[in-house]
Amino acid sequence: MTRHPATMFVIACVLFFPLACNAQDRQGDWEARQFDTEYQQISVERIVEDLEHPWSLAFLPEGGKLITERPGRLLFVEEGEKTRITGLPDILARGQGGLLEVSLHPQYADNGWIYLTYSKPNDEGNTALALVRGRIEGEHLADTEELFVQNRYSRPGRHYGSRIAWLGDGTLLVSIGDRGPDPLRAQDAGDHAGSVLRLHEDGSVPDDNPFVEDEEVLDEIYSYGSRNIQGLLVDPETDDIWATEHGPRGGDLLHLIEPGKNYGWPVVTRGRDYGTQEQFPHADARRMEGIAEPVYDFGPTHPPSGLAMVTTGRFNRWNGNLLAGGLLSERIRRLVIGTYDGQYEVVHDEELLLGALGRIRDVREGPDGNIYVLTDHADGALYRIDPVR
């Protein structure tokens, strides 16, 4: 019997290439769709489309949203209509670099400050992770102030980290990846690469940062030894800092970030070398005295980006859970956090939306209590997840 090519494609999709077929389906018409999960039936609706590699999302209190696109565009989005904001700094979008995080000041309604991270070029075409703030006036970013530039420029390409989170005291945290190709930079406390920084809102250094009295460590560093943190949040109830970090091949981790801690990369890792799949060349161990232990190993792989905490009670069976987006794995991991002997641990891990949306770049809880997801594609989109029952 001769099969029609389209029939053969469908069979191949079902049997061998589910993620590829979902990617093709992702580009077609998308009505709200319902999905069953363990505790909560959900509805997923695409609300903004035709986004080019969107990276980050922020909600404006007066309504509307801000979305960054990695090629260097900041968009104001309202009711599906997109307006490009001009006046951004010079951005070199190459590899994983470009316009990255967007975050509102906690008192944005009073001061209007918007914070952005991006890959800043120098005259040699190398880049450094930079932090800038400004205010939107009409369709323009005005009153811009450069608040921070990492202290070493290097070849553009990868591992910028670049999430922002705000602590209850009004200081902000910024993650910076190890920037590759020299992962040992993350163990050099005289280099901002591979660290989480803590700054005042104006970019100055808090007097109580853990290393301000140590001449061998940069004052901005809050923790170090991280490969590439692309999920970062602060629990609004406890001020605990949660982070998801990319490993190499495997070794993707959930951390509780604490001041002054070394998280081990690359001398301590549970990941493998990309090429050989053997022990990572710089690694001495999977764990080591004096190195902070992860709360959870996502194993075998969950290249994480975007991290949200469910807080509003709209998803009542998920309240207090973490939602960790995954890129290559094309899924969200719902993590239930518990404690044992005074230490946090993940007591349950549920896989959500496997292959349904594509590469998950950002996950946010909106002011309406719904969950919003950005997908990292040339034809990326913003999706809203609502509870059904």
FISENU-90565 format. One record per residue (C-alpha): chain; z, x, y; residue in one letter; residue number from 1. Coordinates in pm, whole numbers. Example, Ala and Ser with C-alpha at 12.3 -4.5 7.8 and 13.67 -1.06 7.14 Angstrom:
['A',[780,1230,-450],'a',1]
['A',[714,1367,-106],'s',2]
This chain:
['A',[0,0,0],'m',1]
['A',[-93,133,345],'t',2]
['A',[174,97,611],'r',3]
['A',[103,51,980],'h',4]
['A',[205,362,1184],'p',5]
['A',[452,158,1388],'a',6]
['A',[616,39,1066],'t',7]
['A',[642,397,943],'m',8]
['A',[802,499,1275],'f',9]
['A',[1067,229,1243],'v',10]
['A',[1146,333,885],'i',11]
['A',[1172,698,992],'a',12]
['A',[1403,600,1276],'c',13]
['A',[1637,402,1057],'v',14]
['A',[1652,663,782],'l',15]
['A',[1627,996,957],'f',16]
['A',[1630,986,1336],'f',17]
['A',[1876,727,1467],'p',18]
['A',[1955,912,1788],'l',19]
['A',[1587,968,1870],'a',20]
['A',[1511,600,1815],'c',21]
['A',[1804,493,2026],'n',22]
['A',[1670,724,2296],'a',23]
['A',[1335,541,2286],'q',24]
['A',[1514,204,2292],'d',25]
['A',[1726,328,2585],'r',26]
['A',[1413,346,2802],'q',27]
['A',[1310,-15,2742],'g',28]
['A',[1452,-336,2880],'d',29]
['A',[1827,-347,2861],'w',30]
['A',[2015,-672,2872],'e',31]
['A',[2391,-684,2829],'a',32]
['A',[2466,-605,2465],'r',33]
['A',[2781,-658,2265],'q',34]
['A',[2943,-404,2036],'f',35]
['A',[3235,-438,1799],'d',36]
['A',[3515,-183,1812],'t',37]
['A',[3839,-166,1618],'e',38]
['A',[4049,-361,1867],'y',39]
['A',[3815,-481,2139],'q',40]
['A',[3471,-638,2143],'q',41]
['A',[3282,-500,2440],'i',42]
['A',[2973,-584,2643],'s',43]
['A',[2758,-300,2780],'v',44]
['A',[2517,-359,3066],'e',45]
['A',[2287,-116,3247],'r',46]
['A',[2344,-172,3619],'i',47]
['A',[2157,124,3779],'v',48]
['A',[1851,295,3632],'e',49]
['A',[1602,571,3721],'d',50]
['A',[1867,834,3789],'l',51]
['A',[1763,1196,3739],'e',52]
['A',[2035,1380,3548],'h',53]
['A',[2325,1202,3719],'p',54]
['A',[2647,1403,3703],'w',55]
['A',[2935,1223,3871],'s',56]
['A',[3045,885,4003],'l',57]
['A',[3292,769,4270],'a',58]
['A',[3382,419,4386],'f',59]
['A',[3404,338,4756],'l',60]
['A',[3687,104,4859],'p',61]
['A',[3457,-99,5083],'e',62]
['A',[3222,-154,4789],'g',63]
['A',[2933,47,4656],'g',64]
['A',[2932,372,4464],'k',65]
['A',[2842,736,4515],'l',66]
['A',[2642,909,4241],'i',67]
['A',[2541,1275,4231],'t',68]
['A',[2216,1386,4069],'e',69]
['A',[2215,1744,3947],'r',70]
['A',[1880,1832,4116],'p',71]
['A',[2068,1804,4448],'g',72]
['A',[2083,1441,4557],'r',73]
['A',[2380,1231,4665],'l',74]
['A',[2311,859,4635],'l',75]
['A',[2486,558,4782],'f',76]
['A',[2437,268,4542],'v',77]
['A',[2509,-96,4612],'e',78]
['A',[2389,-392,4406],'e',79]
['A',[2142,-165,4227],'g',80]
['A',[1980,-37,4549],'e',81]
['A',[1988,341,4603],'k',82]
['A',[2006,521,4939],'t',83]
['A',[1985,900,4956],'r',84]
['A',[2246,1072,5172],'i',85]
['A',[2110,1368,5372],'t',86]
['A',[2293,1666,5520],'g',87]
['A',[2405,1835,5196],'l',88]
['A',[2454,2214,5184],'p',89]
['A',[2198,2450,5031],'d',90]
['A',[2208,2393,4653],'i',91]
['A',[2036,2593,4379],'l',92]
['A',[1969,2354,4090],'a',93]
['A',[1888,2566,3790],'r',94]
['A',[2006,2535,3430],'g',95]
['A',[2338,2352,3436],'q',96]
['A',[2383,2416,3808],'g',97]
['A',[2309,2188,4099],'g',98]
['A',[2500,1911,4274],'l',99]
['A',[2789,1830,4045],'l',100]
['A',[3117,1650,4116],'e',101]
['A',[3188,1387,4381],'v',102]
['A',[3544,1277,4454],'s',103]
['A',[3712,1074,4728],'l',104]
['A',[4023,1191,4909],'h',105]
['A',[4321,976,4796],'p',106]
['A',[4347,851,5157],'q',107]
['A',[3972,805,5193],'y',108]
['A',[4018,464,5357],'a',109]
['A',[4198,640,5644],'d',110]
['A',[4015,974,5673],'n',111]
['A',[3672,922,5510],'g',112]
['A',[3667,1259,5332],'w',113]
['A',[3429,1302,5039],'i',114]
['A',[3451,1617,4824],'y',115]
['A',[3153,1771,4643],'l',116]
['A',[3109,2070,4414],'t',117]
['A',[2779,2250,4370],'y',118]
['A',[2612,2578,4276],'s',119]
['A',[2581,2778,4597],'k',120]
['A',[2310,3049,4609],'p',121]
['A',[2327,3386,4781],'n',122]
['A',[2037,3598,4909],'d',123]
['A',[1982,3749,4562],'e',124]
['A',[1942,3408,4397],'g',125]
['A',[2277,3426,4219],'n',126]
['A',[2521,3138,4242],'t',127]
['A',[2889,3059,4278],'a',128]
['A',[3074,2732,4235],'l',129]
['A',[3157,2595,4580],'a',130]
['A',[3361,2304,4716],'l',131]
['A',[3267,2121,5035],'v',132]
['A',[3389,1807,5207],'r',133]
['A',[3231,1578,5462],'g',134]
['A',[3214,1222,5591],'r',135]
['A',[2927,979,5546],'i',136]
['A',[2789,849,5874],'e',137]
['A',[2506,608,5814],'g',138]
['A',[2283,791,5566],'e',139]
['A',[2402,1142,5654],'h',140]
['A',[2687,1369,5545],'l',141]
['A',[2859,1479,5867],'a',142]
['A',[3159,1695,5960],'d',143]
['A',[3096,1918,5657],'t',144]
['A',[3348,2191,5581],'e',145]
['A',[3313,2453,5311],'e',146]
['A',[3657,2472,5152],'l',147]
['A',[3613,2717,4864],'f',148]
['A',[3359,2953,4706],'v',149]
['A',[3441,3137,4385],'q',150]
['A',[3484,3508,4441],'n',151]
['A',[3200,3636,4222],'r',152]
['A',[2835,3530,4231],'y',153]
['A',[2643,3561,3907],'s',154]
['A',[2314,3459,3750],'r',155]
['A',[2254,3085,3772],'p',156]
['A',[2247,2898,3448],'g',157]
['A',[2552,2757,3281],'r',158]
['A',[2921,2679,3258],'h',159]
['A',[3011,2567,3608],'y',160]
['A',[3290,2335,3490],'g',161]
['A',[3329,2153,3818],'s',162]
['A',[3551,1850,3776],'r',163]
['A',[3797,1748,4050],'i',164]
['A',[4127,1566,4001],'a',165]
['A',[4408,1484,4245],'w',166]
['A',[4778,1538,4181],'l',167]
['A',[5043,1303,4313],'g',168]
['A',[5147,1553,4583],'d',169]
['A',[4800,1535,4741],'g',170]
['A',[4676,1870,4612],'t',171]
['A',[4349,1886,4420],'l',172]
['A',[4244,2056,4101],'l',173]
['A',[3898,2204,4042],'v',174]
['A',[3772,2337,3709],'s',175]
['A',[3536,2636,3692],'i',176]
['A',[3364,2742,3370],'g',177]
['A',[3335,3102,3250],'d',178]
['A',[2980,3103,3392],'r',179]
['A',[2839,3299,3094],'g',180]
['A',[2698,3531,2972],'p',181]
['A',[3024,3734,2988],'d',182]
['A',[3293,3501,2848],'p',183]
['A',[3565,3763,2900],'l',184]
['A',[3561,3669,3269],'r',185]
['A',[3788,3380,3167],'a',186]
['A',[4060,3632,3076],'q',187]
['A',[4026,3823,3405],'d',188]
['A',[4277,3664,3642],'a',189]
['A',[4110,3847,3929],'g',190]
['A',[3801,3629,3871],'d',191]
['A',[3794,3253,3938],'h',192]
['A',[3564,3194,3638],'a',193]
['A',[3720,3014,3343],'g',194]
['A',[4007,2864,3538],'s',195]
['A',[4157,2551,3689],'v',196]
['A',[4229,2591,4060],'l',197]
['A',[4487,2408,4272],'r',198]
['A',[4422,2372,4645],'l',199]
['A',[4544,2178,4942],'h',200]
['A',[4303,1912,5074],'e',201]
['A',[4174,2163,5333],'d',202]
['A',[4109,2435,5074],'g',203]
['A',[4419,2641,5150],'s',204]
['A',[4650,2764,4873],'v',205]
['A',[4979,2584,4800],'p',206]
['A',[5281,2810,4827],'d',207]
['A',[5409,2693,4488],'d',208]
['A',[5098,2784,4288],'n',209]
['A',[5210,2974,3978],'p',210]
['A',[5062,3314,4066],'f',211]
['A',[5103,3343,4443],'v',212]
['A',[5356,3625,4398],'e',213]
['A',[5138,3813,4148],'d',214]
['A',[4902,4057,4318],'e',215]
['A',[4686,4084,4005],'e',216]
['A',[4605,3713,3991],'v',217]
['A',[4406,3513,4243],'l',218]
['A',[4632,3276,4435],'d',219]
['A',[4412,2969,4376],'e',220]
['A',[4444,2992,3996],'i',221]
['A',[4660,2725,3834],'y',222]
['A',[4562,2803,3473],'s',223]
['A',[4300,3025,3312],'y',224]
['A',[4130,3110,2982],'g',225]
['A',[3903,2804,2969],'s',226]
['A',[3538,2811,2862],'r',227]
['A',[3399,2506,3044],'n',228]
['A',[3617,2210,3139],'i',229]
['A',[3398,1907,3218],'q',230]
['A',[3657,1635,3172],'g',231]
['A',[3963,1638,3399],'l',232]
['A',[4211,1372,3506],'l',233]
['A',[4568,1325,3623],'v',234]
['A',[4780,1053,3465],'d',235]
['A',[4887,838,3763],'p',236]
['A',[5222,758,3600],'e',237]
['A',[5333,1103,3484],'t',238]
['A',[5115,1351,3680],'d',239]
['A',[5018,1506,3346],'d',240]
['A',[4684,1687,3363],'i',241]
['A',[4439,1618,3080],'w',242]
['A',[4122,1821,3027],'a',243]
['A',[3838,1830,2776],'t',244]
['A',[3675,2167,2721],'e',245]
['A',[3346,2275,2563],'h',246]
['A',[3377,2522,2279],'g',247]
['A',[3077,2718,2149],'p',248]
['A',[2964,2581,1811],'r',249]
['A',[3268,2364,1747],'g',250]
['A',[3601,2427,1911],'g',251]
['A',[3571,2141,2162],'d',252]
['A',[3927,2072,2270],'l',253]
['A',[4162,1836,2451],'l',254]
['A',[4421,2022,2659],'h',255]
['A',[4732,1936,2853],'l',256]
['A',[4694,2171,3151],'i',257]
['A',[5019,2331,3265],'e',258]
['A',[5077,2576,3552],'p',259]
['A',[5045,2943,3469],'g',260]
['A',[4921,2890,3113],'k',261]
['A',[4647,3091,2943],'n',262]
['A',[4425,2873,2723],'y',263]
['A',[4282,3167,2533],'g',264]
['A',[3904,3167,2570],'w',265]
['A',[3729,3372,2435],'p',266]
['A',[3989,3579,2247],'v',267]
['A',[4135,3264,2091],'v',268]
['A',[3888,2995,1985],'t',269]
['A',[3825,2752,1703],'r',270]
['A',[3450,2762,1767],'g',271]
['A',[3179,2974,1610],'r',272]
['A',[2900,3196,1737],'d',273]
['A',[2587,2993,1815],'y',274]
['A',[2344,3229,1648],'g',275]
['A',[2528,3351,1338],'t',276]
['A',[2775,3063,1290],'q',277]
['A',[3029,3334,1215],'e',278]
['A',[3351,3402,1406],'q',279]
['A',[3286,3422,1780],'f',280]
['A',[3234,3793,1866],'p',281]
['A',[3521,3820,2117],'h',282]
['A',[3765,3612,1916],'a',283]
['A',[4077,3768,1765],'d',284]
['A',[4230,3451,1623],'a',285]
['A',[4233,3071,1614],'r',286]
['A',[4582,3077,1769],'r',287]
['A',[4803,3343,1920],'m',288]
['A',[5152,3379,2063],'e',289]
['A',[5148,3329,2439],'g',290]
['A',[4831,3119,2429],'i',291]
['A',[4860,2747,2500],'a',292]
['A',[4778,2532,2198],'e',293]
['A',[4530,2245,2241],'p',294]
['A',[4655,1893,2197],'v',295]
['A',[4350,1808,1986],'y',296]
['A',[4045,1967,1826],'d',297]
['A',[3746,1731,1835],'f',298]
['A',[3580,1910,1541],'g',299]
['A',[3322,1962,1420],'p',300]
['A',[3160,1911,1761],'t',301]
['A',[3186,1682,2062],'h',302]
['A',[3042,1863,2365],'p',303]
['A',[3266,1677,2612],'p',304]
['A',[3188,1567,2964],'s',305]
['A',[3364,1294,3157],'g',306]
['A',[3720,1184,3084],'l',307]
['A',[3889,858,3182],'a',308]
['A',[4225,695,3119],'m',309]
['A',[4252,320,3069],'v',310]
['A',[4524,201,3306],'t',311]
['A',[4461,-147,3444],'t',312]
['A',[4528,-356,3135],'g',313]
['A',[4184,-520,3143],'r',314]
['A',[4122,-359,2803],'f',315]
['A',[4475,-444,2693],'n',316]
['A',[4449,-291,2344],'r',317]
['A',[4323,35,2499],'w',318]
['A',[4582,73,2773],'n',319]
['A',[4695,434,2810],'g',320]
['A',[4410,563,2591],'n',321]
['A',[4177,846,2691],'l',322]
['A',[3799,795,2681],'l',323]
['A',[3617,1125,2632],'a',324]
['A',[3240,1127,2678],'g',325]
['A',[3016,1341,2460],'g',326]
['A',[2679,1496,2547],'l',327]
['A',[2489,1612,2238],'l',328]
['A',[2703,1383,2020],'s',329]
['A',[2599,1080,2232],'e',330]
['A',[2926,894,2196],'r',331]
['A',[3265,823,2352],'i',332]
['A',[3585,914,2170],'r',333]
['A',[3878,678,2230],'r',334]
['A',[4197,880,2189],'l',335]
['A',[4540,724,2140],'v',336]
['A',[4809,963,2261],'i',337]
['A',[5155,970,2107],'g',338]
['A',[5446,1211,2097],'t',339]
['A',[5614,1392,1812],'y',340]
['A',[5920,1610,1857],'d',341]
['A',[5865,1602,2234],'g',342]
['A',[5501,1713,2214],'q',343]
['A',[5184,1513,2278],'y',344]
['A',[4945,1452,1991],'e',345]
['A',[4641,1237,1922],'v',346]
['A',[4749,972,1672],'v',347]
['A',[4416,789,1651],'h',348]
['A',[4053,871,1734],'d',349]
['A',[3783,602,1741],'e',350]
['A',[3412,671,1789],'e',351]
['A',[3241,433,2034],'l',352]
['A',[2873,365,2111],'l',353]
['A',[2731,637,1885],'l',354]
['A',[2371,696,1995],'g',355]
['A',[2357,368,2188],'a',356]
['A',[2332,509,2541],'l',357]
['A',[2239,875,2499],'g',358]
['A',[2411,1182,2642],'r',359]
['A',[2734,1079,2813],'i',360]
['A',[2788,1281,3131],'r',361]
['A',[3066,1090,3307],'d',362]
['A',[3318,820,3218],'v',363]
['A',[3524,641,3485],'r',364]
['A',[3756,346,3510],'e',365]
['A',[3641,134,3804],'g',366]
['A',[3859,-47,4057],'p',367]
['A',[3768,-369,3876],'d',368]
['A',[3924,-234,3556],'g',369]
['A',[3590,-202,3376],'n',370]
['A',[3460,126,3233],'i',371]
['A',[3154,294,3384],'y',372]
['A',[2935,550,3209],'v',373]
['A',[2665,785,3341],'l',374]
['A',[2404,920,3102],'t',375]
['A',[2257,1267,3144],'d',376]
['A',[1880,1226,3112],'h',377]
['A',[1575,1264,3332],'a',378]
['A',[1577,883,3312],'d',379]
['A',[1955,853,3327],'g',380]
['A',[2144,538,3413],'a',381]
['A',[2479,386,3500],'l',382]
['A',[2631,141,3252],'y',383]
['A',[2926,-95,3284],'r',384]
['A',[3148,-175,2987],'i',385]
['A',[3332,-509,3002],'d',386]
['A',[3580,-653,2753],'p',387]
['A',[3458,-962,2567],'v',388]
['A',[3783,-1065,2401],'r',389]
